[in-house]
């Protein structure tokens, strides 16, 4: 599921929404400062990026970083400049992925809360105001009996999104320069599979 919007202006604070997200507020081995000077090649060689993911106890920030660098790996394979990490877009993506899991829906529109109903509502609330935004959504799953690493899950998500014209267009758009990602697992497995919701929020800064 993919969509693109123009950005208009600021909205209310995201703090109350982010405070709800337990995984967002946990300590991580991959804090935001580690994005500096990190390339997808360096990330894929990190020991922690190649650890197996436990959906009940995973590193939220490391998982989100894995998706970001999987996108940049994909862009690099097509000769396109990498996207830069934007924490405000990560926050907007975190709010939406969490809301989709909490309220059990899968859509760009959150019909349960008009303050965060649309992608631009969420990015503006998180104080990202650029020339343009775009959003990709994915609902993926992992087999309980076949655990995967952070990079393997990220590659799987990007591969799934690449099969859709609009999702693929966003990931490979050379005019977009920022990204924030968020992956939230559902609380319990269903018939041997753990499902997750992923939001990728892209931005283009004003030139």
PAROKE-346789 format. One record per residue: residue in one letter; y, x, z of N, C-alpha, C, O, CB in turn. Coordinates in steps of 0.001 Angstrom, whole numbers, padded with zeros to 6 digits, always signed. Glycine has a CB too. Layout:
REM residues N
aYXZYXZYXZYXZYXZ/...
//
This chain:
REM residues 207
x-001178+000850+000000+000000+000000+000000+001233+000889+000000+001360+001775+000845+000003-000964+001221/x+002134+000661-000935+003289+001545-001081+004536+000737-001376+004477-000321-002004+003051+002577-002190/x+005677+001257-000909+006937+000586-001197+008076+001580-001111+007938+002640-000500+007171-000589-000232/x+009209+001236-001726+010377+002109-001724+011618+001267-001449+011727+000134-001917+010509+002874-003076/x+012562+001837-000679+013758+001105-000276+014971+002018-000294+014849+003233-000138+013576+000492+001117/x+016139+001425-000486+017390+002128-000236+017675+002066+001254+017205+001161+001943+018567+001516-001062/x+018440+003020+001750+018754+003088+003167+020216+002718+003364+021074+003107+002572+018455+004499+003741/x+020497+001960+004429+021853+001458+004609+022568+002031+005821+023651+002595+005662+021822-000018+004718/x+022012+001914+007037+022746+002385+008210+021921+002364+009479+020724+002079+009426+023972+001559+008407/x+022529+002657+010624+021830+002764+011894+021474+001402+012480+022074+000382+012140+022670+003537+012876/x+020472+001413+013377+020070+000214+014103+019907+000597+015573+020364+001660+015991+018742-000399+013517/x+019254-000268+016361+019093-000012+017785+018152+001162+018033+017542+001684+017099+018572-001259+018490/x+018036+001572+019291+017245+002743+019658+015748+002491+019503+015278+001380+019748+017552+003152+021089/x+014985+003531+019090+013540+003388+018973+012803+003665+020269+011578+003549+020317+013030+004297+017911/x+013532+004034+021334+012890+004562+022535+011845+003623+023125+010768+004072+023517+013929+004859+023571/x+012141+002336+023194+011188+001425+023829+009910+001304+023011+008830+001109+023568+011817+000045+024020/x+010030+001420+021697+008835+001344+020847+008004+002618+020967+006777+002552+021042+009232+001107+019374/x+008658+003767+020987+007943+005040+021099+007302+005188+022476+006245+005806+022604+008894+006215+020831/x+007933+004628+023504+007380+004723+024858+006047+003993+024976+005224+004335+025825+008369+004157+025872/x+005831+002999+024135+004571+002244+024144+003394+003048+023619+002245+002746+023942+004718+000989+023326/x+003664+004066+022814+002606+004757+022081+002070+005906+022933+002692+006965+023018+003130+005281+020712/x+000925+005696+023554+000366+006699+024453+000150+008031+023744+000498+009081+024283-000946+006205+025039/x-000415+007999+022551-000710+009244+021841+000580+010001+021502+000600+011231+021536-001508+008952+020556/x+001631+009290+021182+002910+009914+020853+003440+010727+022029+004075+011764+021838+003935+008851+020442/x+003181+010259+023235+003761+010868+024424+002849+011889+025102+003193+012417+026159+004118+009802+025403/x+001709+012166+024513+000815+013187+025041+001242+014583+024583+001876+014749+023542-000625+012906+024607/x+000877+015578+025388+001112+016968+024990+000240+017305+023788-000830+016727+023603+000821+017941+026166/x+000707+018245+022975-000004+018615+021751-000034+020127+021595+000858+020836+022059+000653+017964+020521/x-001071+020599+020936-001143+022010+020577-000219+022313+019394+000085+023472+019112-002592+022405+020240/x+000227+021243+018702+001093+021424+017537+002405+020679+017751+002627+019604+017195+000392+020929+016245/x+003257+021268+018560+004574+020676+018801+005481+020912+017591+005175+021728+016723+005215+021268+020086/x+006594+020191+017547+007429+020159+016346+007909+021538+015890+008055+021776+014691+008619+019281+016590/x+008154+022442+016832+008681+023747+016435+007686+024552+015590+008076+025507+014919+009062+024542+017669/x+006423+024176+015622+005429+024918+014849+005524+024627+013350+004940+025351+012544+004034+024586+015348/x+006247+023584+012975+006445+023315+011544+007288+024402+010879+007180+024626+009674+007114+021948+011349/x+008124+025076+011665+008995+026093+011092+008166+027229+010501+007324+027816+011179+009966+026633+012153/x+008415+027527+009236+007733+028604+008506+006239+028354+008299+005528+029257+007858+007916+029905+009240/x+005748+027154+008605+004337+026833+008393+004140+026317+006965+004856+025424+006513+003846+025780+009431/x+003181+026880+006281+002802+026403+004954+001455+025707+005050+000763+025810+006063+002749+027571+003928/x+001087+024998+003988-000214+024343+004045-001336+025370+004112-002358+025128+004754-000405+023429+002834/x-001158+026508+003457-002199+027539+003487-002387+028069+004915-003517+028212+005383-001840+028700+002524/x-001286+028355+005598-001370+028834+006977-002002+027781+007877-002843+028092+008721+000022+029211+007501/x-001589+026537+007688-002110+025460+008531-003612+025324+008370-004330+025178+009360-001426+024134+008196/x-004093+025370+007146-005519+025177+006888-006377+026313+007446-007596+026176+007545-005757+025046+005399/x-005748+027430+007809-006481+028541+008411-006399+028543+009938-007006+029398+010583-005953+029851+007874/x-005664+027606+010521-005590+027506+011975-006933+027039+012535-007559+026131+011989-004459+026541+012399/x-007364+027661+013620-008624+027245+014246-008580+025786+014663-009535+025039+014450-008934+028121+015459/x-007453+025381+015264-007358+024012+015770-007378+022974+014654-007854+021857+014859-006097+023852+016585/x-006867+023330+013473-006869+022399+012348-008279+022165+011817-008529+021196+011100-005972+022920+011231/x-009192+023057+012173-010579+022941+011720-011523+022510+012831-012743+022583+012686-011046+024255+011147/x-010949+022059+013944-011751+021447+015006-012182+020044+014585-011516+019395+013778-010954+021394+016339/x-013301+019587+015140-013750+018223+014881-012859+017241+015650-012416+017527+016762-015245+018046+015285/x-012607+016096+015047-011740+015071+015633-012565+014065+016416-013523+013494+015896-010925+014354+014540/x-012188+013853+017669-012757+012799+018493-011760+011645+018495-010698+011767+019104-013066+013304+019956/x-012067+010524+017829-011098+009416+017759-010660+008892+019116-009605+008266+019221-011682+008285+016972/x-011453+009136+020161-011080+008700+021504-010187+009711+022215-009558+009386+023222-012323+008451+022328/x-010129+010926+021698-009376+011974+022373-008912+013007+021351-009337+014162+021390-010230+012641+023480/x-008055+012592+020454-007591+013491+019405-006139+013898+019656-005411+013244+020403-007732+012826+018023/x-005743+014982+019018-004377+015487+019131-003526+014789+018068-003635+015078+016877-004328+017053+018965/x-002689+013877+018520-001898+013041+017618-000996+013868+016708-000975+013658+015495-001059+012064+018417/x-000252+014805+017289+000677+015596+016490-000053+016513+015516+000417+016738+014401+001576+016416+017395/x-001189+017036+015932-001980+017880+015033-002531+017056+013874-002552+017524+012736-003133+018559+015799/x-002977+015838+014155-003485+014968+013088-002378+014614+012105-002599+014611+010894-004093+013686+013680/x-001203+014318+012615-000077+013982+011745+000335+015179+010890+000655+015032+009710+001113+013497+012580/x+000323+016357+011496+000649+017576+010746-000376+017824+009649-000026+018248+008548+000718+018791+011688/x-001640+017557+009952-002689+017754+008950-002442+016893+007720-002642+017345+006593-004062+017434+009543/x-002007+015655+007933-001725+014772+006789-000531+015302+006006-000555+015310+004775-001453+013318+007264/x+000509+015745+006701+001678+016304+006014+001279+017496+005149+001657+017573+003980+002754+016726+007035/x+000523+018413+005717+000166+019605+004955-000863+019315+003867-000942+020046+002881-000366+020670+005887/x-001648+018259+004036-002544+017838+002954-001737+017317+001767-002104+017544+000614-003526+016751+003451/x-000643+016623+002050+000246+016168+000974+000855+017374+000269+000914+017413-000959+001365+015241+001531/x+001309+018359+001046+001911+019543+000427+000883+020370-000343+001215+020977-001361+002575+020410+001492/x-000332+020395+000124-001413+021042-000629-001584+020355-001983-001727+021013-003013-002747+021003+000174/x-001566+019035-001964-001702+018257-003189-000521+018490-004122-000706+018662-005327-001828+016771-002863/x+000690+018497-003572+001879+018761-004384+001820+020165-004989+002171+020363-006152+003158+018598-003537/x+001379+021124-004200+001294+022498-004683+000328+022613-005862+000556+023389-006790+000857+023429-003554/x-000760+021827-005814-001732+021865-006908-001145+021344-008217-001672+021609-009297-002962+021051-006539/x-000047+020600-008102+000647+020064-009278+001957+020799-009565+002737+020368-010414+000927+018580-009084/x+002199+021898-008864+003404+022681-009098+004676+022037-008585+005752+022285-009130+003547+022941-010541/x+004580+021205-007537+005727+020479-006993+006089+021071-005637+005207+021405-004847+005422+018954-006869/x+007376+021200-005368+007845+021788-004115+007329+021001-002908+007149+019785-002978+009379+021841-004093/x+007094+021714-001802+006594+021022-000605+007653+020149+000039+008852+020388-000104+006088+022028+000408/x+007195+019144+000742+008061+018294+001540+008304+018953+002898+007447+019676+003405+007442+016884+001712/x+009464+018702+003475+009792+019240+004788+009573+018174+005859+009828+016988+005647+011248+019749+004818/x+009100+018626+006999+008881+017738+008132+010199+017177+008630+011167+017910+008833+008158+018471+009259/x+010223+015856+008826+011396+015174+009361+010943+014354+010575+010270+013336+010413+012081+014258+008269/x+011306+014789+011793+010813+014097+012991+011230+012640+013079+010507+011826+013653+011289+014808+014210/x+012378+012299+012523+012816+010900+012579+011932+010017+011697+011682+008858+012027+014291+010780+012141/x+011465+010563+010583+010524+009813+009745+009159+009740+010418+008467+008729+010306+010398+010462+008349/x+008766+010805+011118+007521+010766+011898+007579+009673+012957+006601+008960+013184+007254+012131+012562/x+008737+009549+013603+008884+008522+014630+008770+007122+014028+008107+006254+014595+010226+008679+015351/x+009407+006906+012897+009317+005605+012222+007878+005309+011820+007401+004185+011977+010232+005573+010979/x+007193+006318+011304+005790+006149+010909+004916+005865+012129+003990+005057+012059+005280+007405+010169/x+005209+006525+013238+004433+006316+014466+004560+004879+014959+003574+004248+015340+004891+007288+015563/x+005777+004380+014945+006007+002998+015378+005191+002040+014522+004565+001119+015048+007511+002640+015301/x+005193+002247+013210+004517+001285+012343+002995+001400+012439+002305+000382+012497+004961+001484+010901/x+002468+002614+012456+001015+002752+012579+000526+002128+013883-000497+001445+013911+000603+004237+012511/x+001264+002369+014954+000879+001792+016245+000942+000266+016219+000034-000405+016709+001782+002331+017355/x+002006-000272+015653+002140-001730+015580+001017-002351+014751+000508-003419+015092+003501-002108+014984/x+000633-001684+013664-000452-002216+012826-001772-002256+013587-002545-003204+013446-000610-001371+011554/x-002033-001220+014399-003258-001217+015192-003163-002233+016327-004086-003016+016550-003535+000187+015753/x-002047-002211+017036-001867-003101+018188-001959-004578+017796-002573-005375+018504-000519-002828+018852/x-001346-004935+016667-001270-006340+016271-002278-006701+015163-002311-007831+014676+000141-006661+015804/x-003084-005720+014787-004162-005935+013818-003657-006523+012499-004060-007612+012092-005214-006853+014414/x-002762-005775+011840-002337-006152+010495-002236-004896+009653-002262-003781+010173-000981-006917+010520/x-002121-005086+008347-001992-003949+007439-001024-004352+006334-001403-004977+005343-003386-003515+006849/x+000239-003974+006534+001294-004413+005622+002539-003589+005916+002719-003095+007030+001583-005952+005771/x+003392-003444+004914+004682-002784+005142+005591-003636+006014+006487-003111+006674+005372-002482+003811/x+005369-004944+006021+006217-005872+006764+005564-006203+008105+004419-006652+008155+006469-007167+005943/x+006306-005975+009186+005863-006364+010524+006490-007715+010841+007665-007802+011196+006253-005285+011603/x+005698-008753+010709+006208-010123+010909+006288-010510+012380+006716-011617+012705+005326-011120+010177/x+005886-009620+013261+005884-009921+014693+007175-009484+015381+007435-009890+016513+004700-009251+015359/x+007982-008666+014718+009184-008134+015365+010216-007841+014274+010073-006869+013531+008860-006837+016208/x+011238-008664+014176+012192-008524+013080+013017-007245+013184+013549-006775+012178+013114-009722+013045/x+013132-006669+014388+013903-005432+014537+013244-004262+013815+013917-003307+013429+014076-005094+016012/x+011926-004337+013634+011186-003273+012945+010360-003884+011807+009266-003415+011492+010262-002497+013944/x+010905-004932+011207+010141-005673+010204+009885-004877+008937+008771-004889+008414+010858-006939+009855/x+010908-004180+008433+010823-003514+007144+010888-001995+007311+011385-001502+008324+011946-003998+006221/x+010387-001255+006322+010447+000208+006417+011853+000738+006696+012016+001647+007509+009929+000822+005140/x+012867+000183+006034+014227+000673+006266+014730+000313+007659+015551+001043+008215+015174+000111+005216/x+014255-000807+008246+014600-001114+009635+014095-000019+010567+014794+000402+011489+014016-002476+010051/x+012882+000431+010313+012258+001429+011193+012900+002805+011024+013155+003495+012010+010753+001520+010911/x+013159+003201+009793+013768+004530+009589+015213+004547+010096+015651+005540+010677+013727+004924+008086/x+015944+003470+009885+017320+003403+010386+017340+003408+011911+018191+004057+012520+018030+002145+009851/x+016392+002678+012536+016305+002676+013987+016069+004085+014523+016573+004452+015585+015192+001740+014450/x+015298+004864+013775+014992+006239+014178+016047+007227+013712+015860+008440+013809+013642+006651+013639/x+017166+006699+013201+018362+007480+012848+018179+008360+011617+018888+009352+011447+018761+008343+014009/x+017216+007992+010749+017154+008681+009464+017901+007836+008447+017512+006704+008163+015675+008935+009013/x+018967+008388+007906+019744+007701+006880+019904+008657+005714+020741+009560+005744+021136+007225+007426/x+019107+008452+004703+019166+009264+003501+019530+008414+002300+019901+007247+002432+017840+009972+003266/x+019421+009005+001154+019724+008277-000077+018640+007268-000414+018913+006212-000984+019901+009247-001232/x+017381+007612-000047+016250+006753-000422+015079+007031+000514+014919+008149+001003+015833+006988-001910/x+014267+006015+000759+013015+006200+001474+011886+005565+000675+012116+004721-000191+013093+005596+002896/x+010667+005983+000979+009469+005369+000414+008397+005401+001493+008441+006235+002398+008992+006109-000897/x+007441+004499+001395+006409+004413+002432+005045+004178+001808+004887+003341+000919+006732+003292+003430/x+004062+004929+002286+002655+004717+001948+001893+004301+003192+002181+004773+004291+002032+005990+001332/x+000920+003418+003018+000030+003004+004093-001413+003197+003665-001758+003011+002498+000286+001538+004485/x-002254+003573+004620-003685+003689+004348-004462+003184+005555-004052+003370+006701-004077+005158+004015/x-005590+002543+005276-006562+002185+006327-007872+002859+005949-008528+002476+004981-006740+000600+006472/x-008235+003853+006715-009404+004674+006418-010380+004592+007585-010089+003962+008603-008997+006149+006139/x-011528+005226+007436-012523+005217+008514-013332+006493+008496-013455+007164+007471-013451+004004+008392/x-013888+006815+009669-014809+007938+009800-016089+007437+010453-016069+006520+011274-014175+009100+010627/x-017191+008050+010076-018508+007698+010597-018679+008328+011980-018479+009530+012152-019638+008167+009627/x-019051+007508+012961-019257+008005+014318-020278+009137+014343-020156+010070+015137-019710+006870+015235/x-021286+009055+013473-022365+010039+013459-022044+011277+012628-022802+012247+012641-023617+009404+012939/x-020929+011248+011907-020575+012370+011036-019120+012764+011270-018256+012474+010442-020806+012007+009545/x-018846+013423+012393-017459+013787+012713-016869+014721+011665-017576+015505+011033-017386+014446+014092/x-015566+014617+011501-014826+015405+010522-013727+016192+011223-013309+015841+012326-014228+014496+009421/x-013264+017252+010579-012167+018048+011126-010830+017392+010788-010762+016440+010011-012214+019496+010581/x-009773+017926+011392-008423+017420+011123-008083+017554+009631-007571+016615+009021-007380+018180+011982/x-008366+018699+009064-008028+018895+007649-008914+018057+006743-008459+017596+005696-008153+020369+007272/x-010162+017849+007121-011041+017012+006305-010575+015563+006286-010575+014921+005236-012470+017088+006821/x-010180+015049+007441-009666+013672+007494-008380+013567+006694-008191+012609+005944-009423+013226+008958/x-007501+014537+006844-006229+014514+006107-006472+014550+004600-005841+013803+003853-005339+015701+006527/x-007376+015410+004152-007698+015470+002722-008270+014150+002230-007961+013706+001124-008690+016603+002443/x-009106+013521+003055-009682+012232+002689-008592+011173+002517-008621+010401+001558-010694+011782+003749/x-007629+011135+003447-006544+010156+003376-005721+010365+002111-005417+009406+001401-005642+010255+004621/x-005361+011610+001827-004549+011901+000644-005326+011574-000633-004757+011042-001587-004110+013382+000639/x-006604+011885-000653-007410+011565-001830-007471+010061-002065-007355+009599-003200-008824+012126-001675/x-007652+009294-000985-007676+007834-001111-006342+007311-001653-006318+006460-002542-007989+007182+000252/x-005245+007819-001116-003926+007370-001560-003647+007764-003010-002938+007055-003725-002847+007943-000651/x-004198+008881-003434-003929+009367-004795-004548+008486-005868-004185+008590-007039-004443+010779-004950/x-005487+007613-005478-006123+006729-006466-005253+005519-006805-005554+004774-007738-007477+006255-005948/x-004171+005328-006042-003229+004238-006291-001992+004789-006992-001439+005803-006565-002837+003528-004965/x-001562+004145-008044-000422+004636-008824+000820+004805-007960+001454+005860-007994-000121+003686-009977/x+001175+003787-007188+002411+003847-006405+002320+004867-005275+003263+005623-005044+002736+002475-005833/x+001183+004892-004564+001019+005880-003498+001096+007300-004059+001765+008174-003509-000321+005668-002768/x+000397+007495-005160+000356+008808-005780+001755+009227-006244+002149+010385-006102-000627+008810-006962/x+002489+008273-006796+003851+008545-007261+004732+009032-006114+005513+009969-006287+004461+007286-007898/x+004614+008413-004962+005411+008838-003811+005030+010246-003367+005905+011074-003115+005237+007857-002650/x+003742+010519-003270+003307+011831-002787+003719+012954-003737+003934+014086-003304+001795+011844-002599/x+003829+012647-005019+004149+013675-006010+005583+013601-006526+005944+014321-007457+003204+013568-007166/x+006392+012749-005935+007767+012572-006403+008595+013820-006084+008809+014119-004909+008409+011315-005756/x+009062+014552-007092+009831+015777-006840+011228+015509-006304+011884+016427-005812+009934+016584-008103/x+011699+014259-006391+013038+013945-005888+013036+013632-004392+014100+013587-003776+013619+012767-006656/x+011863+013415-003798+011762+013217-002354+011608+014580-001696+010907+015444-002223+010565+012278-001987/x+012254+014783-000552+012210+016111+000065+011799+016130+001525+011607+017209+002087+013530+016743-000056/x+011658+014972+002161+011279+014907+003582+010084+013967+003771+009840+013068+002966+012481+014432+004449/x+009352+014205+004856+008201+013349+005155+007932+013344+006649+008172+014335+007339+006948+013821+004386/x+007437+012228+007138+006891+012113+008486+005653+011247+008415+005659+010212+007749+007934+011522+009482/x+004587+011655+009095+003306+010948+009022+002838+010562+010416+003211+011197+011402+002240+011816+008322/x+002018+009518+010492+001437+009118+011772+000094+008439+011543-000021+007514+010740+002392+008179+012541/x-000916+008913+012259-002264+008365+012192-002641+007826+013570-002599+008557+014560-003288+009442+011712/x-003004+006559+013631-003456+005940+014878-004851+005365+014654-005060+004560+013747-002461+004826+015357/x-005805+005788+015489-007157+005235+015438-007209+003922+016204-006492+003729+017185-008183+006236+016012/x-008065+003031+015741-008350+001827+016514-009117+002213+017766-009732+003278+017820-009149+000795+015674/x-009083+001341+018781-009589+001694+020107-011095+001894+020166-011581+002697+020963-009204+000641+021078/x-011834+001178+019338-013298+001252+019430-013912+001161+018042-013310+000598+017128-013853+000127+020337/x-015105+001711+017883-015752+001674+016563-016227+000274+016203-016476-000561+017072-016932+002640+016526/x-016347+000039+014904-016877-001214+014378-018073-000866+013496-017930-000231+012451-015780-002020+013575/x-019252-001294+013940-020485-001052+013205-020650+000420+012818-021047+000746+011700-020520-001918+011963/x-020333+001301+013780-020554+002725+013578-019428+003477+012906-019590+004643+012546-021756+002907+012795/x-018276+002823+012730-017142+003480+012076-015880+003317+012911-015614+002248+013461-016922+002908+010661/x-015110+004393+012996-013786+004334+013600-012757+004172+012488-012673+005005+011586-013495+005609+014454/x-011983+003107+012555-010927+002869+011563-009601+003415+012080-009363+003480+013286-010801+001354+011238/x-008748+003803+011143-007427+004324+011493-006385+003757+010540-006692+003414+009399-007415+005872+011454/x-005157+003663+011019-004033+003284+010174-003139+004509+010010-002806+005179+010988-003239+002073+010784/x-002756+004794+008779-001862+005911+008483-000600+005397+007822-000654+004579+006904-002556+006950+007583/x+000536+005883+008297+001819+005633+007640+002409+006972+007219+002486+007909+008014+002803+004857+008582/x+002822+007050+005962+003591+008181+005449+004976+007663+005093+005114+006805+004221+002888+008848+004204/x+005993+008173+005756+007370+007810+005407+008044+009006+004738+008075+010108+005286+008172+007358+006672/x+008576+008767+003554+009220+009802+002750+010719+009553+002720+011161+008410+002839+008641+009834+001312/x+011502+010610+002563+012942+010460+002459+013554+011424+001474+012989+012474+001166+013576+010642+003796/x+014707+011052+000990+015529+011920+000148+016897+012003+000811+017599+010998+000927+015633+011381-001341/x+017270+013189+001241+018579+013365+001867+019684+013179+000834+019489+013386-000364+018686+014756+002527/x+020845+012783+001337+022003+012675+000452+022353+014038-000107+022414+015022+000629+023209+012073+001193/x+022581+014096-001397+022958+015358-002050+024461+015590-001907+024979+016598-002388+022553+015346-003554/
//
